Amino acid sequence: MARKKLETLTEQMFYVLLALREERHGYGIMQAIAELTGGRVSVGAGTLYALLERFEKDGLIRRTRTEDNRKYYILMPEGERTLQNEYERIKNQAADMERVLQKEEES
C-alpha cells in the first residue's frame, strides 16, 4: 500500500522543513529551529532523524553530502510545496480565529 501524502504537519515537522530551506546537517537543523522559535520548539535527536528518514523517503528532502560523519540535507520542490500548503493551512486557521474574535468583540 502506498504511503499517504502528508496532509498536515506537526509543529516539529513544519520547523524541520522550514530549517531545510538552507542546507544543514542534523545538529544544525536543531540549532536553527531553536533560533527560529526562540527556544519554544525543540526537536530531539531521535525524532529529528526519524523525520529526516521519512522526509527523504517521501521525496521532500534529499541528502546532499556527508562530511565528517555529518549528513547534510536540503529541501526539494515537493518539500517546499508541502511547507507552503501547511503555511496556507495555518494562515486559514488564524483567519478563522480572527473572524470569531471580531464577532465576539462586536457583540
C-alpha positions in Angstrom: 0.0 0.0 0.0 1.4 3.4 -0.9 2.2 5.8 1.9 -0.3 8.6 2.3 0.9 12.0 1.5 1.3 14.4 4.4 -1.9 16.5 4.7 -1.0 18.3 7.8 2.4 18.7 9.6 3.1 18.6 13.3 4.9 21.7 14.6 8.2 19.8 14.6 7.7 18.6 11.0 7.0 22.1 9.9 10.1 23.5 11.5 12.4 20.8 10.2 11.2 21.5 6.7 11.5 25.2 7.2 15.1 24.9 8.5 15.9 22.8 5.4 15.3 25.7 3.1 19.0 26.0 3.6 21.4 23.1 3.5 22.0 21.8 7.0 23.2 18.8 9.0 21.2 17.3 11.9 22.6 19.4 14.7 22.4 22.5 12.5 18.7 21.8 12.0 18.1 21.5 15.7 20.0 24.8 16.3 18.1 26.6 13.5 14.8 25.5 15.0 15.7 26.7 18.4 16.9 30.0 17.0 13.8 30.5 14.8 11.4 29.8 17.7 13.3 31.4 20.5 13.6 28.0 22.1 9.9 27.5 22.1 10.2 24.4 19.9 12.8 21.7 20.2 13.3 18.5 18.3 15.1 15.7 19.9 17.7 13.7 18.0 15.6 10.6 17.8 12.6 12.5 16.5 14.7 14.5 14.1 16.4 11.5 12.5 13.1 9.6 12.2 11.6 12.7 10.4 14.7 13.1 8.1 14.4 9.4 7.1 10.7 9.8 6.4 11.0 13.1 4.5 13.8 11.6 2.4 11.8 8.5 1.5 8.8 10.8 0.7 11.0 13.0 -1.6 10.5 16.1 0.5 14.3 16.4 1.2 17.4 14.9 -0.2 20.8 14.2 1.3 23.4 16.5 -0.4 26.6 15.2 1.1 28.3 13.5 4.0 31.2 15.3 5.6 33.0 14.4 8.9 30.2 11.9 9.7 27.6 14.7 9.3 24.8 14.1 6.8 23.6 17.3 5.1 20.1 17.8 3.7 18.2 20.3 1.6 14.5 20.9 0.9 13.3 19.5 -2.5 10.4 21.1 -4.6 7.9 18.6 -3.1 9.0 19.6 0.4 8.6 23.3 -0.5 5.1 22.6 -1.7 4.3 20.7 1.5 5.7 23.5 3.6 3.7 26.1 1.6 0.5 24.1 1.9 0.9 23.9 5.7 1.7 27.6 5.8 -1.6 28.3 4.0 -3.5 26.0 6.3 -2.1 27.8 9.4 -3.0 31.2 7.9 -6.5 30.0 7.2 -6.9 28.8 10.8 -5.6 32.1 12.1 -8.1 34.0 9.8 -10.9 31.8 11.2 -9.9 32.7 14.8 -9.7 36.4 13.8 -13.3 36.3 12.5 -14.6 34.6 15.6 -12.8 37.1 17.9 -14.0 40.0 15.8 -17.7 38.8 16.1 -17.3 38.4 19.8 -16.0 42.0 20.1 -18.9 43.3 18.1 -21.4 41.5 20.3 
